[in-house]
Amino acid sequence: MDVEALIEGVLAGDRRTVARAISAVEDDAPELEALSAGIYGSTGRAATIGLTGAPGVGKSTLAAELVRVARAEDRRAAVLAVDPTSPYTGGALLGDRVRMQDHAVDPGVFIRSMATRGHLGGMALAAPEAVRILDAAGYEVILLETVGVGQAEVDVAAATDTAIVVLAPGMGDAVQMAKAGILEAADVFVVNKADRDGAPDVAKELKQMLHLGEARDWNPPVVLTSATAGEGIDEVWGEVREHRDQAEASGALAAKRRARLLREAESLAAERFRAAAARALDDDAALAEDLVERRLDPYAAAHELLRRASS
Amino acid sequence: MDVEALIEGVLAGDRRTVARAISAVEDDAPELEALSAGIYGSTGRAATIGLTGAPGVGKSTLAAELVRVARAEDRRAAVLAVDPTSPYTGGALLGDRVRMQDHAVDPGVFIRSMATRGHLGGMALAAPEAVRILDAAGYEVILLETVGVGQAEVDVAAATDTAIVVLAPGMGDAVQMAKAGILEAADVFVVNKADRDGAPDVAKELKQMLHLGEARDWNPPVVLTSATAGEGIDEVWGEVREHRDQAEASGALAAKRRARLLREAESLAAERFRAAAARALDDDAALAEDLVERRLDPYAAAHELLRRASS
């Protein structure tokens, strides 16, 4: 499939082409740059929502429920599930989730697991491009679901307009999340499995920790849900909408998107530079030997690599 | 203090100058590159040992005991404790450890906590330079202690010749470590607090997981210790020595050090390039606007940043 057909198919919202385009991102395929350039003008319209939380808290069920609400409003929706720490797609990551299957036959819903088989810079750079493909294909609500609570997941969640952090009783404590920088990254907190013992305590602990933090323009709400029973979902949706409306009105959303794009371009350039530097060290045995034989220290070698890039 | 005096002081093994030099690394001070160049020829002599493991497993006590063994052999020893996830030095990180204080008055021992206040690329790039300073100052055994079990700690531990991973009963399971890539990074496993219930089980579980892995030239041993009672320390020391002797004889140590230096130079160059790219985007409002207004996609912007670096 040539790049022009790929671009046209994505812009026309053709599902198979969208799937191929996301595979091209996963593989860092040669056509990726032309694809990116071809669709970029048609992006920036979708509302993107991140879903982060420890395994087992019910992120997928919550995602399926949010898709249901979006569809009830007749908005096209996509779910992209990523594991930033794994180069392989867990085949079962989304496929065997019963609730997600409810949406599988709906042409207005696109569901996909994603891995980073070859993309330089990993998921933090691959995910935003995949989100843009879905955006260009006309999906108006895009949910980006990650599997863990580490720095990589925070980075991926930061690539969305509204970041939801999901917790559940007995599934990792708030202190651990605070350490990973997750509290700062969240726009909306969801305490799922609200029917279980301990859910109100988790919500209370969370509110106390948030209260200790600095005052901000937007104070992240804490919503109790029981996703399997469909309870609390409308409230989550309302808070996401409220966050988005306020961020749009205040200019915070535009500022966030701008910072995100600059950071992405900078990171893409740095990763490509790194690959070129690695090749230069591979190709130039003399430079590598100078380093190993302690004639040229690492900082001086870095200067030499930068000098070569600029000559 | 001028750079020449800094270099001379480090090479003479002057403790205060060594402390200042490590502070220069933490701050990414302007004199860092000249310092690095000035001491590099006098490095590569020390045996470097990484100590990684969850908080509370007893890494500091083990480090203090290993220092004791090194001193009994009349070898100068240094301990560098780093928290890769924190930009701040925990003042109490080492200072209040009783056993470490036993060494505080010994002129043949240097103890230091380290943070990354300003170093580009974080601890993964700051730690190797600090280790070289200690190496150039004549410390023959250098212990690099990290506080957690994440990817950042694995990266720091990889900067040493022999990586010890420390576990203890009830302190995080082996499966979690496997996910973080720690099993692959370890040359020697220590199960500390061997007097506690569950220690033999931890050792057994670990051996089973190691058995599942690929066969390698060096099969990491699992040593049970009770560091507070000084038990098992000689065996750990013996395994570290055995690992080092075998890695030296096979050429694995030279290959590891070579790969490490190439990777370090490449990363230093990439981080410096990234900083230059960020400045370029700051300085060139038109480029940033093209990106934000969707006239120039992130990949194309990255190309432009690379092009500018090479013109």
HADDOCK unambig.tbl for C-alpha pairs under 7 A between the chains (distance, minus, plus):
assign (segid A and resid 33 and name CA) (segid B and resid 299 and name CA) 6.08 0.50 0.50
assign (segid A and resid 36 and name CA) (segid B and resid 297 and name CA) 6.58 0.50 0.50
assign (segid A and resid 37 and name CA) (segid B and resid 297 and name CA) 5.53 0.50 0.50
assign (segid A and resid 40 and name CA) (segid B and resid 294 and name CA) 6.14 0.50 0.50
assign (segid A and resid 40 and name CA) (segid B and resid 297 and name CA) 5.82 0.50 0.50
assign (segid A and resid 41 and name CA) (segid B and resid 294 and name CA) 5.28 0.50 0.50
assign (segid A and resid 41 and name CA) (segid B and resid 295 and name CA) 6.55 0.50 0.50
assign (segid A and resid 258 and name CA) (segid B and resid 292 and name CA) 5.80 0.50 0.50
assign (segid A and resid 261 and name CA) (segid B and resid 292 and name CA) 6.95 0.50 0.50
assign (segid A and resid 261 and name CA) (segid B and resid 298 and name CA) 6.81 0.50 0.50
assign (segid A and resid 262 and name CA) (segid B and resid 288 and name CA) 6.80 0.50 0.50
assign (segid A and resid 264 and name CA) (segid B and resid 298 and name CA) 6.55 0.50 0.50
assign (segid A and resid 265 and name CA) (segid B and resid 298 and name CA) 4.68 0.50 0.50
assign (segid A and resid 265 and name CA) (segid B and resid 299 and name CA) 6.46 0.50 0.50
assign (segid A and resid 265 and name CA) (segid B and resid 301 and name CA) 5.82 0.50 0.50
assign (segid A and resid 265 and name CA) (segid B and resid 302 and name CA) 4.98 0.50 0.50
assign (segid A and resid 266 and name CA) (segid B and resid 274 and name CA) 6.23 0.50 0.50
assign (segid A and resid 266 and name CA) (segid B and resid 277 and name CA) 5.75 0.50 0.50
assign (segid A and resid 266 and name CA) (segid B and resid 278 and name CA) 6.09 0.50 0.50
assign (segid A and resid 266 and name CA) (segid B and resid 302 and name CA) 6.33 0.50 0.50
assign (segid A and resid 267 and name CA) (segid B and resid 274 and name CA) 6.90 0.50 0.50
assign (segid A and resid 268 and name CA) (segid B and resid 299 and name CA) 6.79 0.50 0.50
assign (segid A and resid 268 and name CA) (segid B and resid 302 and name CA) 5.79 0.50 0.50
assign (segid A and resid 269 and name CA) (segid B and resid 302 and name CA) 4.38 0.50 0.50
assign (segid A and resid 269 and name CA) (segid B and resid 303 and name CA) 6.63 0.50 0.50
assign (segid A and resid 269 and name CA) (segid B and resid 305 and name CA) 6.51 0.50 0.50
assign (segid A and resid 269 and name CA) (segid B and resid 306 and name CA) 6.21 0.50 0.50
assign (segid A and resid 270 and name CA) (segid B and resid 270 and name CA) 5.64 0.50 0.50
assign (segid A and resid 270 and name CA) (segid B and resid 273 and name CA) 6.24 0.50 0.50
assign (segid A and resid 270 and name CA) (segid B and resid 274 and name CA) 5.12 0.50 0.50
assign (segid A and resid 273 and name CA) (segid B and resid 270 and name CA) 6.22 0.50 0.50
assign (segid A and resid 274 and name CA) (segid B and resid 266 and name CA) 6.23 0.50 0.50
assign (segid A and resid 274 and name CA) (segid B and resid 267 and name CA) 6.89 0.50 0.50
assign (segid A and resid 274 and name CA) (segid B and resid 270 and name CA) 5.10 0.50 0.50
assign (segid A and resid 277 and name CA) (segid B and resid 266 and name CA) 5.75 0.50 0.50
assign (segid A and resid 278 and name CA) (segid B and resid 266 and name CA) 6.08 0.50 0.50
assign (segid A and resid 288 and name CA) (segid B and resid 262 and name CA) 6.77 0.50 0.50
assign (segid A and resid 292 and name CA) (segid B and resid 258 and name CA) 5.80 0.50 0.50
assign (segid A and resid 292 and name CA) (segid B and resid 261 and name CA) 6.93 0.50 0.50
assign (segid A and resid 294 and name CA) (segid B and resid 40 and name CA) 6.14 0.50 0.50
assign (segid A and resid 294 and name CA) (segid B and resid 41 and name CA) 5.28 0.50 0.50
assign (segid A and resid 295 and name CA) (segid B and resid 41 and name CA) 6.57 0.50 0.50
assign (segid A and resid 297 and name CA) (segid B and resid 36 and name CA) 6.58 0.50 0.50
assign (segid A and resid 297 and name CA) (segid B and resid 37 and name CA) 5.52 0.50 0.50
assign (segid A and resid 297 and name CA) (segid B and resid 40 and name CA) 5.82 0.50 0.50
assign (segid A and resid 298 and name CA) (segid B and resid 261 and name CA) 6.80 0.50 0.50
assign (segid A and resid 298 and name CA) (segid B and resid 264 and name CA) 6.56 0.50 0.50
assign (segid A and resid 298 and name CA) (segid B and resid 265 and name CA) 4.71 0.50 0.50
assign (segid A and resid 299 and name CA) (segid B and resid 33 and name CA) 6.06 0.50 0.50
assign (segid A and resid 299 and name CA) (segid B and resid 265 and name CA) 6.48 0.50 0.50
assign (segid A and resid 299 and name CA) (segid B and resid 268 and name CA) 6.80 0.50 0.50
assign (segid A and resid 301 and name CA) (segid B and resid 265 and name CA) 5.83 0.50 0.50
assign (segid A and resid 302 and name CA) (segid B and resid 265 and name CA) 4.98 0.50 0.50
assign (segid A and resid 302 and name CA) (segid B and resid 266 and name CA) 6.34 0.50 0.50
assign (segid A and resid 302 and name CA) (segid B and resid 268 and name CA) 5.77 0.50 0.50
assign (segid A and resid 302 and name CA) (segid B and resid 269 and name CA) 4.38 0.50 0.50
assign (segid A and resid 303 and name CA) (segid B and resid 269 and name CA) 6.65 0.50 0.50
assign (segid A and resid 305 and name CA) (segid B and resid 269 and name CA) 6.50 0.50 0.50
assign (segid A and resid 306 and name CA) (segid B and resid 269 and name CA) 6.22 0.50 0.50
assign (segid A and resid 309 and name CA) (segid B and resid 309 and name CA) 6.87 0.50 0.50
assign (segid A and resid 309 and name CA) (segid B and resid 310 and name CA) 5.34 0.50 0.50
assign (segid A and resid 310 and name CA) (segid B and resid 309 and name CA) 5.39 0.50 0.50
assign (segid A and resid 310 and name CA) (segid B and resid 310 and name CA) 3.22 0.50 0.50
assign (segid A and resid 310 and name CA) (segid B and resid 311 and name CA) 5.65 0.50 0.50
assign (segid A and resid 311 and name CA) (segid B and resid 310 and name CA) 5.71 0.50 0.50
assign (segid A and resid 311 and name CA) (segid B and resid 311 and name CA) 6.79 0.50 0.50
